[in-house]
Amino acid sequence: MELALAALVIGVAVGGILGVVSALKKGSLVDLAVMIFAQVGVSVPVFWLGILLTALFAVHWGLFPAVGRGSLAHLFLPALTLGLGLAAVASRLVRASLIETLHEDYVRGARARGLPDWRVTAHALRNALLPVMSVLGVRFGALLGGSVLTESVFGWPGLGSLAVTAISQRDFPLVQGIVLVFASMFLLLHLAVDLAYGVLDPRIRVEAGGGPSAAN
Amino acid sequence: MEARLEGPSASHWLGTDNFGRDLWARIAFGSRISLTIALTSIAAALGIGTLVGLASGYFGGLLDHLLMRIVDLFLAFPPFVLALALVAVLGPGVSSVVIALTAIYWTEYARLVRAITLSESRRDYVTAARSLGATHANLLFRQILPRAFGPLAVVATLGIGTAIVAESGLSFLGFGVEPPAPTWGWTLAYGMRYLRSHMWLSTAPGLAILVTVLGFNLFGDGLRDRLDPRGLVRTTR
């Protein structure tokens, strides 16, 4: 589980930063580079990325251990592998959403009142994050699926590699159990995303004893 | 068998594996498997999803409720995990991979077509056709469905890329099409054993997957710009 969480952190952090930078520098070389990264990042198979990173960081340069679990160093390569794909998706979403939000009236209003650029961006970002979150919640499913592959590349003793072992030994009760656990995690995350909407956007907070205070 | 684990040369463009099999030939043949599976499962998902979406959005009521709960059931599982479980039950082979991939992708089309049907069936041109005595079939397939073609083409093209990645992921784990078949995923997994000495054996198949998927994704993005100006298809990948 720490693997998926670490990947989520890496994905959101890297993707978020890249997305904001490329939205602010729209049309520049940086933007182009980020978009190329994003396009390749969504297309690359996660297990192959894992192998490449192993070959480079573990076999070639010997910086991080290639397999196993234990220290933070062990976590780095698998989490990076799993996180990069998410970062690619996140950067595209953040960029598209932020570009749209920066055209809103309140952003122009804030500019007109002479707020510094970073404050304006911070205001816009909060609203831009809403659509990003809903999609990232869905993408968490892909992250769980990817963890099955990543775990088997890095010999990570987690739920994913347990699933692989269970299937190859045709241990169906175990397979059922694992799928159930995966599905529960997935649904819980969806719930967390729905609850987080209210934190980000007070307009859709649920009123006590009633339905959502506003539809959107 | 003499030419084992050779590097790239004029006779073997990408070198050979530990049995002396030409890597380029394996990748070229592997593309048949990957593309066949991806295209078949996306076509099936498109067909099933479209029919369900049309029925659900057009007739509404109890049928809509029932169909959408079935969709929710499929959406409750992380896609790759569901595919893995299905292949585990069905056993390896081309047809079980196709079934598994169809099962995880059809919901996307069903929801898209349902949304389009819901909004389109309230439009004036549909009411006009209905008042002229058009049958349900005419309204569904001649009036409403064509409006979904653009978004569907975009989602399907992007879906082919995703399906190729999922298929190679399954065969990478050894649960896809059985090994003597040169699937990209298995060739890659096999090459991993020689990562230290012959990196190329696992790099080349991965590159094949990347280039193919990148191609479909770029094509899909291009289609989106041309066919989906209203932005019905969200950037979900």
Chai-1 contact restraints between the chains, C-beta under 6 A:
chainA,res_idxA,chainB,res_idxB,connection_type,confidence,min_distance_angstrom,max_distance_angstrom,comment,restraint_id
A,V42,B,R237,contact,1.0,0.0,6.0,A-B,restraint_1
A,S43,B,L210,contact,1.0,0.0,6.0,A-B,restraint_2
A,S43,B,V213,contact,1.0,0.0,6.0,A-B,restraint_3
A,S43,B,L214,contact,1.0,0.0,6.0,A-B,restraint_4
A,S43,B,N217,contact,1.0,0.0,6.0,A-B,restraint_5
A,V44,B,L210,contact,1.0,0.0,6.0,A-B,restraint_6
A,P45,B,V165,contact,1.0,0.0,6.0,A-B,restraint_7
A,P45,B,S168,contact,1.0,0.0,6.0,A-B,restraint_8
A,P45,B,I209,contact,1.0,0.0,6.0,A-B,restraint_9
A,F47,B,F172,contact,1.0,0.0,6.0,A-B,restraint_10
A,W48,B,G206,contact,1.0,0.0,6.0,A-B,restraint_11
A,I51,B,M192,contact,1.0,0.0,6.0,A-B,restraint_12
A,I51,B,S202,contact,1.0,0.0,6.0,A-B,restraint_13
A,A55,B,L195,contact,1.0,0.0,6.0,A-B,restraint_14
A,A55,B,M199,contact,1.0,0.0,6.0,A-B,restraint_15
A,V59,B,R196,contact,1.0,0.0,6.0,A-B,restraint_16
A,A96,B,T235,contact,1.0,0.0,6.0,A-B,restraint_17
A,V135,B,T236,contact,1.0,0.0,6.0,A-B,restraint_18
A,G141,B,P78,contact,1.0,0.0,6.0,A-B,restraint_19
A,G141,B,P79,contact,1.0,0.0,6.0,A-B,restraint_20
A,L144,B,P78,contact,1.0,0.0,6.0,A-B,restraint_21
A,G145,B,P78,contact,1.0,0.0,6.0,A-B,restraint_22
A,G145,B,P79,contact,1.0,0.0,6.0,A-B,restraint_23
A,G145,B,F80,contact,1.0,0.0,6.0,A-B,restraint_24
A,G145,B,V81,contact,1.0,0.0,6.0,A-B,restraint_25
A,L149,B,G169,contact,1.0,0.0,6.0,A-B,restraint_26
A,V164,B,L173,contact,1.0,0.0,6.0,A-B,restraint_27
A,I167,B,A88,contact,1.0,0.0,6.0,A-B,restraint_28
A,V175,B,A85,contact,1.0,0.0,6.0,A-B,restraint_29
A,V175,B,A88,contact,1.0,0.0,6.0,A-B,restraint_30
A,V179,B,V81,contact,1.0,0.0,6.0,A-B,restraint_31
A,V179,B,A85,contact,1.0,0.0,6.0,A-B,restraint_32
A,F182,B,P78,contact,1.0,0.0,6.0,A-B,restraint_33
A,F182,B,V81,contact,1.0,0.0,6.0,A-B,restraint_34
A,A183,B,A76,contact,1.0,0.0,6.0,A-B,restraint_35
A,A183,B,F77,contact,1.0,0.0,6.0,A-B,restraint_36
A,F186,B,P78,contact,1.0,0.0,6.0,A-B,restraint_37
